[in-house]
C-alpha cells in the first residue's frame, strides 16, 4: 500500500513535462517567470472553489467531513468504527441515545438526576482505586421468566431482565466500576429482545467481561433472583455480536386447548359468524369444519346452566335470565364507536357471552395481560422434571392456609350477596368449568396444524406487527416450521397445547399475532385461505394472544459455530450443554408460572371473551364475508380504538424496530 506522502511512481494526471538536458535549463527559465502570475491566480481561484464546496458539506463533531474519521485506518480498524451495519442497529442506537442522553447548558453529558437501571454510580475515589483487569469478548447464555418484568431490554426507569443482569454483573465484578454507568461501555448486545411478560429458556447477550474468576457464573447467579439464570459464559472472537451472528430462533407457545372452542352463539362474534354462514349458504362446510364442537355450548346450556336456573325461585330466575340476556339484546343494534365505549360495563353484565373470568362480580373491565406477580409471591419450584407431570403437592400444601382463608372469606361474601348475584356467580362458574372440561380431539388439532402450515416460507407479515406497511421490505420474514404437539398436556383440570415455531427472525408481537390468527381461524370455522389473504395489501386487525404463554426456546448459531471451530479454534455456542438445568428451570420457573397464573387469572378466557364481544367489525374477517366484511384500517399509523389497543399491541410504548414475539 502506497503512503499518501510517497510520490515516487505516482501518476501526475498528464501534467508531467518531458525531462530536459542541462543545456536546456536557461531556455526554460522565461517560461517559469511568465507563468508565475497566472499560476497564482489559478491557485486562488481553485481555493475559492474548494471553499464553496466545503460550505455545503456536512461536518462531524471533529470538524471533518463525515466518514473521514474512519478513512485510512486500514483493514484492522475496529468494527464499531464502521458505523451501524443495518437499519435496525442504527435505529437501536438512536432510540437508546434519545432515552439515555442528558446534556447540560454547555452540551456536556450529565449524570442522571434520578436512579437509573442503566447507570450504576460509584464514587470517583472508588473508581480510581479499583484494579484494572483485562476484559474478554464473551457470549453469556441466560434464561428467565418474564413475569413481573417490563420485557428484556434495559432502560432507565422500568424493571427489566437486562437491568437485573447488568446489576449482577457489576456486583460480581465482571464489569468494572468505571464501566458500570453505561452498558455500552462493555459493548452490551442482546440476541433476541422479548416483550413484557415473555419468557426465555435460552437467550444470549454478548459483551466484554472480566472473567478471570473461575466462579464468576456462580457469583453472578448469587446476585440474581431465582427467575433469572446464567447458564454459562463462553469466549468468542472479538468481532462477535450475538444479534448479528444469530441464524434463527425457536419459540414455544403454550395455551389451554379450550381456546379452540367456537365463540358462544349468543356472543357478538358468534352471532355474526352464524349470520354470515347462512347469508353465503355455506352451512354444510361450516358444520364440517367445527365437527364435534359445533353443539358444545348448546349442551352446556342444557346440562350445566339450565339446572342452576331451575333451582331458583321464580322471581329470582326471571331476574337472572333478564340480566343474562341484557347484553344479548344490546349487541343486536350497535353501530357507533360511542356504544363501543360501554364494552367493559356491558361485559360485566353478560354472563351468557362467556363473562368475566374470575368467577365473581367485579366493577373493573377485563384485562388482556396477566397480573404481574411480585417476587414475594413467586411459587415454589416443583420437583418433577416433566411438563406433563402433575404439580407437586408441596406448593399446594404451602398455600393451603391462604386457600382456606380465601374460601372462608368467599363463603362470608356469598352469605351477604343478593340471591340474584349469587345465582349469576354460579352461572359464571359453570361456564368457566365447562371450558376447562373440554378435551381437544385429534381432528381439531389437525385443523390447527393446517392453519399453522400456512405460515411456512417467506411471507409479508405487515399485518402481524405494528407500524409496518405492505411495501416495507422488512415486513417479509421467513418461517421454517410451526408445529403443534399432537399430545396435549394435562395440568390439574386444564388441558394444554404446545406450539413451537422456528424462524429466521421475528418482529414485535409477530408470534402472538400468528397464534391469534391461527386460533381464530380454527375456532370460527374460517376458510384456511384467510391466512394467505392476510399477506396482501389489505390492512386488517389481528389480535395478539396473551404474552403469558410465549417463551423463547433458544437462538441458533450454525454459521458462527462453523467458523468458531474451523477458524477461531473456539468452542461452539451450544445450549445443549445445559439441557438438564434448563429443563428444571422451565418446569419450576416458566411452565409452573404459566399454569398457575392461568388458573388464577384466566388470561386466555378473558382474551377470547373480549374478542368475542367486541362490538365493532374489526374482527369480522373470520366470517364467511372475508376481508371485506371487516372494518379496515387505512395505514399502519392509524390509531386503533382505545378498547382495542391492548389486543392489537398498538399501545405505542415501545420501539417498533426492536422486539420479538
KOLDONU-193667 format. One record per residue (C-alpha): x, y, z negated; residue in three letters. Coordinates in steps of 0.25 Angstrom, whole numbers, plus 2048, in hexadecimal, padded with zeros to 3 digits. Layout:
XYZala;...
***
This chain:
800800800unk;80580E804unk;8068187F9unk;8008267FCunk;80D82E7FCunk;814824804unk;81482A812unk;81E821819unk;81881A825unk;80B821823unk;80382582Funk;803834832unk;7F6835839unk;7FC839846unk;804845840unk;81183F841unk;81B84684Aunk;82683F852unk;83383E84Cunk;83D849851unk;84C849852unk;85585284Aunk;85785B856unk;84885E857unk;847864849unk;84987284Eunk;83E871859unk;83486C84Eunk;836878845unk;82E88284Dunk;82287884Dunk;82287783Dunk;82288683Bunk;818889846unk;80E87F83Funk;810884831unk;80588E831unk;7FB884838unk;7FE87982Eunk;7FC882822unk;7EE886828unk;7EB87782Bunk;7EF87381Cunk;7E687E817unk;7DA87A81Funk;7DC86B81Cunk;7DC86E80Dunk;7CF87780Funk;7C886B816unk;7CC86180Bunk;7C786B800unk;7BA86C807unk;7B985D808unk;7BC85B7F9unk;7B18657F5unk;7A785B7FAunk;7AE84F7F4unk;7A98497E6unk;7B48497DCunk;7B48407D0unk;7B78447C1unk;7C68437C4unk;7C584D7D0unk;7C88437DAunk;7BF83E7E6unk;7B68337E2unk;7BD8267E4unk;7CB82B7E3unk;7CD8277D5unk;7CD8197D9unk;7D581B7E6unk;7E38157E8unk;7E280D7DBunk;7E58017E3unk;7DF7F37E2unk;7E17F17D4unk;7D87FC7CFunk;7CE7F97C4unk;7C17F47C9unk;7BA7FF7C1unk;7C180A7C9unk;7BA8057D5unk;7AC80B7D0unk;79F8037D0unk;79F7F87DAunk;7907F87DCunk;7838007D9unk;77F7F87CCunk;78D7FA7C6unk;78D8097CAunk;77F80B7C4unk;7828047B8unk;78E80D7B5unk;7868197B8unk;77A8147AFunk;7838117A3unk;78A81E7A5unk;77E8267A5unk;779820798unk;787820791unk;78D82D795unk;78D83978Bunk;79484678Funk;797852786unk;79786078Cunk;7A585F791unk;7A2852799unk;7A9849790unk;7A383B78Bunk;79E83C77Dunk;79B830773unk;78D82C772unk;785834767unk;77D828763unk;78181A761unk;78281276Eunk;783803770unk;78D80777Cunk;79780F773unk;79D809766unk;7A5814760unk;7B1813757unk;7B981E750unk;7C5823758unk;7CF81E74Eunk;7CA81074Eunk;7CB81075Dunk;7D981575Dunk;7DD80B752unk;7D87FF75Aunk;7E27F6760unk;7E17F676Funk;7DF7E8775unk;7DE7E3783unk;7D17E178Aunk;7CD7D6794unk;7C27D579Eunk;7B87CA79Aunk;7AB7C579Cunk;7A27C4790unk;7977B9791unk;78B7BD788unk;77D7B8785unk;7727C077Eunk;7637C077Aunk;75D7CE77Funk;7527CE775unk;7537DC76Dunk;75D7E2777unk;75B7EC781unk;7627E478Cunk;7707E078Eunk;7777ED793unk;77D7F6789unk;778804787unk;77980F77Dunk;76C80E775unk;766801777unk;7697F4770unk;76F7EB77Cunk;7767DE77Dunk;7837E4782unk;7827EF777unk;7847E476Dunk;78E7DC775unk;7977E9776unk;7967EC767unk;79A7DD764unk;7A67DE76Eunk;7AB7EB767unk;7A97E5759unk;7B07D875Dunk;7BC7E1762unk;7BA7DC770unk;7B87EB774unk;7C17F576Eunk;7BC801766unk;7C280A771unk;7B880477Bunk;7AC802772unk;7A680F776unk;7A380B784unk;7A17FD78Aunk;7A6801798unk;7B4803792unk;7B47F4791unk;7AF7F27A0unk;7A17ED79Aunk;7997E67A5unk;78D7DD7A4unk;7897D17ADunk;77A7D27ADunk;7727DC7A5unk;7667D779Funk;7597DF79Bunk;7537E178Eunk;74F7D4787unk;7567CB791unk;75F7C178Cunk;76C7BA791unk;7727AD78Eunk;77E7B1796unk;7837BF79Bunk;7907C579Cunk;7977D279Aunk;7A57D679Funk;7AF7E0799unk;7BD7E2793unk;7BE7DC785unk;7C97D977Bunk;7C97CA77Aunk;7D67C7772unk;7CE7C1766unk;7CB7B2769unk;7BE7B4760unk;7B97C0768unk;7AC7B976Dunk;7A87B575Eunk;7AB7C3759unk;7A27C9764unk;7977C0761unk;7987C3752unk;7957D1755unk;7897CD75Eunk;77A7C975Aunk;7767BB75Cunk;76F7BE768unk;77B7C3770unk;7877B9772unk;7947BA779unk;7977AC77Funk;7A57AF784unk;7AF7B9789unk;7B87B6795unk;7C37BD79Cunk;7C17C27AAunk;7C97C97B5unk;7CA7D87B3unk;7C07DC7BEunk;7B57D37B9unk;7A77D87B8unk;79C7CF7B3unk;7927D67BBunk;7997D77C8unk;79E7C87C7unk;7917C27C3unk;78B7BA7CFunk;77E7B67CAunk;7757B57BDunk;76C7AB7B7unk;7607AF7AFunk;7557A77A7unk;7477AC7A5unk;73E7A579Aunk;72F7A779Aunk;72379F794unk;71C79679Eunk;70F79D79Bunk;7147A97A4unk;70F7A07AFunk;7017A17ABunk;6F87A97B4unk;6F27B67AFunk;6E57B57A7unk;6DA7B67B1unk;6D47C27A9unk;6E17CA7A9unk;6E27D57B3unk;6ED7CE7BBunk;6E57C07BAunk;6D87C77C0unk;6E07CE7CBunk;6E77C17CFunk;6D97B97D0unk;6D27C47D7unk;6DD7C57E2unk;6DD7B67E3unk;6CE7B67E6unk;6D07C27EFunk;6DA7BC7F8unk;6D47AE7F8unk;6E07A67F2unk;6D97A07E6unk;6DE7927EAunk;6ED7967ECunk;6EC79D7DFunk;6E67927D7unk;6F17887DDunk;6FC7927D8unk;6F67937CAunk;6F47847C9unk;6F077F7BBunk;6F178D7B4unk;6E67937BDunk;6DC7907B2unk;6E57917A6unk;6DE79D7A0unk;6D07987A2unk;6D478C79Aunk;6DA79578Funk;6CD79D78Eunk;6C579178Dunk;6CD789783unk;6D479477Bunk;6CD7A177Cunk;6BE79D77Cunk;6BF79576Funk;6C47A1768unk;6B97A976Dunk;6AE79E76Aunk;6B379E75Bunk;6B07AD759unk;6A37B3754unk;69A7B8760unk;69C7C775Dunk;6AB7C575Bunk;6AC7BD768unk;6A57C7770unk;6AF7D276Cunk;6BB7C976Eunk;6B67C677Cunk;6B37D477Funk;6C17D877Bunk;6C77CD783unk;6C07D278Funk;6C27E178Dunk;6CF7E1795unk;6CA7D87A0unk;6BF7E27A3unk;6C97EE7A3unk;6D27E77ACunk;6C87E67B7unk;6C87F57BAunk;6D57FA7B8unk;6DA8037C3unk;6E380E7BDunk;6F08107B6unk;6E98177ABunk;6E280A7A8unk;6EF8027A8unk;6F380B79Cunk;6E9803794unk;6F07F6797unk;6F67F4789unk;6E97F7781unk;6E17EE78Bunk;6EB7E378Aunk;6E97E377Bunk;6DA7E177Dunk;6DC7D6787unk;6DD7C8782unk;6D87C078Dunk;6E27C7796unk;6EE7C078Funk;6EF7CA784unk;6FA7CF77Bunk;7037C4777unk;7057C6768unk;6F87BF765unk;6F47CB75Dunk;6ED7D875Funk;6F77E4762unk;6F67F2766unk;7037F376Eunk;7047EF77Cunk;70B7E2780unk;71A7E4784unk;7217DC78Eunk;72F7DC787unk;7307D377Bunk;7327D976Eunk;7417DA76Bunk;7457D275Funk;7507D9756unk;75C7D1751unk;7567CF743unk;74A7C874Aunk;7527BE753unk;74F7B0752unk;7587A674Cunk;76079D756unk;75A79075Aunk;761783758unk;75D77C764unk;76477D772unk;75977A77Cunk;750784781unk;74477A781unk;746776773unk;73C77B769unk;741787760unk;748782753unk;740782746unk;74A78B73Funk;746799745unk;737795743unk;73A792734unk;74179F733unk;7357A7738unk;72B79F730unk;7297A9725unk;7277B472Funk;71D7AC737unk;7157A872Bunk;7157B7726unk;7117BB734unk;7067B0734unk;7017B5727unk;7007C472Cunk;6F97BF738unk;6EF7B8730unk;6EC7C4728unk;6EB7CD734unk;6E17C373Aunk;6D87C372Eunk;6D87D272Funk;6D57D273Eunk;6C77D4744unk;6C17C7749unk;6C27CD758unk;6D07D0757unk;6D37C3750unk;6CC7BB75Cunk;6D47C3766unk;6E07BF75Funk;6DC7B1760unk;6D97B276Funk;6E77B9772unk;6EE7AE76Aunk;6E67A3773unk;6EB7AA780unk;6FA7AA77Bunk;6F979C776unk;6F3798784unk;6FE79E78Bunk;709797782unk;70278A784unk;70478A793unk;70D780799unk;7127827A7unk;7117777B2unk;71C7737BCunk;7137797C7unk;7137867C0unk;7227867BEunk;7247837CDunk;71B78F7D1unk;7247987C8unk;7317917CFunk;72B7947DDunk;72A7A37D9unk;7387A37D3unk;73D79D7E0unk;7397AA7E8unk;7447B27E1unk;74F7A97E7unk;7597B07F1unk;75B7BF7F3unk;74F7C87F2unk;74B7D67F0unk;7477D77E1unk;7447E67E1unk;7367E37DAunk;73D7DB7CFunk;7457E67C9unk;7447F57C6unk;7478017CFunk;74B7F97DCunk;7457FB7EAunk;7437F17F4unk;74E7F77FDunk;7597F77F1unk;7637ED7F5unk;7667EA7E6unk;7577E47E5unk;75C7D87EDunk;7607CD7E3unk;7647BE7E5unk;75D7B37DCunk;7647A67DDunk;75A79E7D5unk;74D7A07CCunk;7497937C5unk;73E78F7BAunk;7427837B2unk;7377797B4unk;7387747A6unk;73177E79Dunk;73678178Eunk;72C77F783unk;72F788777unk;72478776Cunk;717789773unk;71C79177Funk;72278A78Cunk;72D792793unk;7337927A1unk;7417957A4unk;74579C7B1unk;75379E7B6unk;7577A87C1unk;7657A87C7unk;7687B57CFunk;7747BE7D4unk;76F7CA7CDunk;7627D07C7unk;75C7DD7C6unk;7557E37BAunk;7497DB7B6unk;74A7D37C3unk;7497C57BCunk;73E7C97B3unk;7367CE7BFunk;7397C27C7unk;7337BA7BBunk;7277C37BAunk;7247C27C9unk;7267B27CAunk;71D7B07BDunk;7127BA7C2unk;7127B37D0unk;7117A57C9unk;7077A97BFunk;6FE7B17C8unk;6FE7A67D3unk;7047B17DDunk;7097AC7EAunk;7187A97E9unk;71B7B27F5unk;7187BE7ECunk;7277BD7E6unk;72D7BE7F4unk;7247CA7F7unk;7297D17EBunk;7377D37F2unk;7317DC7FDunk;7307EB7FCunk;7237EC7F5unk;7257F17E7unk;71D7E87DCunk;71D7E87CDunk;7237DB7C7unk;7237DA7B8unk;72F7D57B1unk;72E7C97A8unk;7317CB799unk;7407CC796unk;73F7C278Bunk;7407B6794unk;74D7BB79Cunk;75B7B7799unk;7687B77A1unk;76D7A97A2unk;77B7AC7A7unk;7837B47B2unk;78B7AC7BDunk;7997B07C1unk;79C7A67CCunk;7A57AF7D5unk;7AD7B57C9unk;7AF7A77C3unk;7B57A27D0unk;7BF7AE7D0unk;7C27AC7C1unk;7C679E7C3unk;7CE79F7D1unk;7D47AE7D0unk;7D47B37C1unk;7D77A67BAunk;7CC7A97B0unk;7C07A17AAunk;7B37A17B1unk;7A77A87ABunk;79E79D7A6unk;79379E79Dunk;79278E79Dunk;79D78E793unk;794794788unk;78778B78Cunk;78578677Eunk;786793777unk;77D79A782unk;77278F781unk;772790772unk;77179F773unk;76679F77Dunk;75E795774unk;75F79E768unk;7607AC76Dunk;7597AD77Aunk;74F7A177Cunk;74B7A276Eunk;7487B176Eunk;7407AF77Bunk;7377A4776unk;7357AB768unk;7337B976Eunk;7297B4778unk;7227AC76Cunk;7217B9764unk;71F7C476Funk;7187BC77Aunk;7207C5784unk;71D7BD791unk;70E7BC78Dunk;70E7CB78Bunk;7157CE798unk;70B7C67A1unk;6FF7CB799unk;7047D979Dunk;7067D57ABunk;6F87CE7ACunk;6F17DA7A6unk;6F87E67ADunk;6EC7EC7B4unk;6F37F37C0unk;6F67EC7CDunk;7057EB7CBunk;7067DC7CAunk;6FB7D87D3unk;7057D37DDunk;7037C67D7unk;6F57C57DCunk;6F17C07EAunk;6F17CE7EFunk;7007CE7EFunk;7097DA7EEunk;6FF7E37F4unk;6F57E17E8unk;7007E67DEunk;7027F57DBunk;70F7F87E1unk;71A8027DCunk;71F80B7E7unk;72E80A7E3unk;7388067D8unk;7388137D1unk;7288147D0unk;7258137C1unk;71D8077BDunk;7108097B4unk;71480B7A5unk;70D7FE7A1unk;7157F67ACunk;7237FB7A9unk;7287F07A0unk;7227E57A9unk;7297EB7B5unk;7367EF7AEunk;7357FD7B3unk;7388047A5unk;74480B7ABunk;74C80979Funk;7588027A5unk;7618047B1unk;75B7FD7BDunk;7697FA7C3unk;76C7F17B7unk;7667E57B0unk;7617D77B4unk;7557CF7B1unk;
***
